[in-house]
Amino acid sequence: MKRKKNKPVQFVQISFKLSKQQKRALNQFCKHHGISPIKLIKRSIDRYTSYVPEKNAKPYVHPKQLDIFDTLSE
């Protein structure tokens, strides 16, 4: 039986500039916490890329269900 080949993950390169002060602070932070700068940046971005807004789905109400507020007002 043939195995299905996995599709390779595609990556996109992004570049941005940091000042010397920012680079030094980034390196010190990463050294203190024991992670690489790439992992830190990816974890920071993950918060925004994994956000999925909730859909406002109305709950199903059976037609024979009593409404407590209607019975109280009568």
Protein Blocks (a to p, Z undefined) as FASTA:
>chain_A
ZZddddddddddddddddfklmmmmmmmmmmnopafklmmmmmmmmmmmpccdddddddd
dfklccfklmmmZZ
